[in-house]
Amino acid sequence: MQLDVRGPRFAATVTTVVLIAILLTGSGWLAAAQAVVFLAGAISARTMLYGVLYRKLVAPRLAKATEFEPSEPVRFAQGVGFVFAAVAAAGFLSGVPVVGFVAAAFALIAAFLNAAFGFCLGCEMYLLLRRAFGPRTA
């Protein structure tokens, strides 16, 4: 599946805002909700919540997409985001907020790089792993 490149940047922008809110409030429940959003995106490009918002509300108001990217690196990045958001939620909810703050801060850095500069750390990790270990075979 190919994605409009503007969709993941929109999602990263929303994610950046959510992660800032998590860091400002120390909310483990908000971190858990973001983890669920990431998990849905890791499972399928069609279930990326912020991607759905982009496709339904934003994309119809923009010019037709001219650049596309494969969904696999983006889905991998969503999986990485899930790990960080889940660790943040666990840290906040278990009474170890320093773990929550550190994990959320790392996720925020990655989301901000994508939102502001179009540089997806998780996607780059995917490509490096793909080069190192080759394509998956069934």
C-alpha positions as CSV (number, residue, x, y, z in Angstrom):
1,M,0.0,0.0,0.0
2,Q,1.2,3.5,-0.9
3,L,0.6,6.5,1.4
4,D,0.3,10.2,0.5
5,V,3.5,11.5,2.1
6,R,1.6,14.4,3.7
7,G,-0.5,11.9,5.8
8,P,2.4,10.7,8.0
9,R,3.6,14.3,8.5
10,F,0.1,15.3,9.6
11,A,0.0,12.3,11.9
12,A,3.4,13.2,13.3
13,T,2.1,16.8,14.0
14,V,-0.9,15.5,15.9
15,T,1.3,13.0,17.8
16,T,3.7,15.9,18.7
17,V,0.9,17.8,20.3
18,V,-0.3,14.7,22.2
19,L,3.2,13.9,23.4
20,I,3.7,17.5,24.6
21,A,0.4,17.2,26.5
22,I,1.6,13.9,28.0
23,L,4.9,15.6,29.2
24,L,3.0,18.6,30.6
25,T,0.5,16.6,32.5
26,G,2.3,13.4,33.3
27,S,-0.8,11.5,32.2
28,G,-0.3,7.8,32.0
29,W,-3.8,7.4,30.6
30,L,-3.1,9.8,27.7
31,A,0.2,7.9,27.1
32,A,-1.8,4.7,27.0
33,A,-4.3,6.1,24.6
34,Q,-1.4,7.2,22.3
35,A,0.0,3.7,22.6
36,V,-3.3,2.3,21.3
37,V,-3.2,4.8,18.4
38,F,0.4,3.7,17.6
39,L,-0.6,0.0,17.9
40,A,-3.5,0.4,15.5
41,G,-1.2,2.1,13.0
42,A,1.4,-0.7,13.3
43,I,-1.2,-3.3,12.6
44,S,-2.5,-1.7,9.4
45,A,-2.0,1.5,7.5
46,R,-5.8,1.7,7.1
47,T,-6.3,1.8,10.9
48,M,-3.8,4.6,11.6
49,L,-6.2,6.9,13.5
50,Y,-4.5,10.2,12.6
51,G,-4.1,8.9,9.0
52,V,-7.9,8.4,8.9
53,L,-8.4,11.9,10.1
54,Y,-6.0,13.1,7.4
55,R,-7.8,11.2,4.7
56,K,-11.3,12.2,5.7
57,L,-10.8,15.8,6.9
58,V,-7.6,17.2,5.5
59,A,-6.8,15.5,2.2
60,P,-10.1,16.5,0.4
61,R,-9.2,20.1,1.0
62,L,-5.7,19.8,-0.6
63,A,-4.4,19.3,-4.1
64,K,-4.3,15.7,-5.3
65,A,-1.3,13.9,-3.9
66,T,1.7,13.7,-6.2
67,E,4.2,11.9,-3.8
68,F,3.7,8.6,-2.2
69,E,5.7,6.3,0.1
70,P,5.3,2.6,1.0
71,S,3.4,1.9,4.2
72,E,5.8,-0.7,5.6
73,P,8.4,1.7,7.0
74,V,5.6,3.9,8.4
75,R,3.9,0.9,10.1
76,F,7.3,-0.1,11.6
77,A,7.7,3.4,12.9
78,Q,4.2,3.2,14.5
79,G,5.4,0.0,16.2
80,V,8.4,1.7,17.6
81,G,6.2,4.6,18.7
82,F,3.9,2.0,20.4
83,V,6.9,0.7,22.5
84,F,7.9,4.2,23.7
85,A,4.3,5.2,24.4
86,A,3.6,1.9,26.3
87,V,6.7,2.4,28.4
88,A,5.7,6.0,29.1
89,A,2.3,4.8,30.2
90,A,3.7,2.1,32.3
91,G,6.1,4.5,33.9
92,F,3.5,7.1,34.7
93,L,0.8,4.6,35.9
94,S,3.2,2.6,38.1
95,G,4.5,5.6,40.0
96,V,7.9,5.9,38.2
97,P,7.3,9.1,36.3
98,V,11.0,9.5,35.3
99,V,10.5,6.5,33.1
100,G,7.4,8.0,31.6
101,F,9.0,11.3,31.0
102,V,12.1,9.9,29.3
103,A,10.1,7.5,27.1
104,A,7.6,10.2,26.1
105,A,10.5,12.7,25.4
106,F,12.2,10.2,23.1
107,A,8.9,9.7,21.3
108,L,8.4,13.5,21.1
109,I,11.8,14.0,19.5
110,A,11.0,11.4,16.8
111,A,7.5,12.8,16.1
112,F,8.8,16.4,16.0
113,L,11.5,15.5,13.5
114,N,8.9,13.9,11.2
115,A,6.4,16.8,11.7
116,A,8.9,19.6,11.2
117,F,11.4,18.2,8.8
118,G,9.8,15.1,7.2
119,F,12.6,12.9,8.8
120,C,11.1,9.7,10.1
121,L,13.5,8.0,12.5
122,G,11.4,4.8,12.7
123,C,11.3,4.6,8.9
124,E,15.1,5.0,8.7
125,M,15.4,2.3,11.3
126,Y,13.3,0.0,9.1
127,L,15.4,0.7,6.1
128,L,18.6,0.1,8.0
129,L,17.3,-3.2,9.3
130,R,16.1,-4.2,5.9
131,R,19.5,-3.5,4.4
132,A,21.2,-5.4,7.3
133,F,19.0,-8.5,7.2
134,G,17.5,-8.5,3.8
135,P,13.8,-8.7,2.8
136,R,11.5,-11.1,4.7
137,T,10.8,-14.3,2.9
138,A,7.9,-16.6,3.6
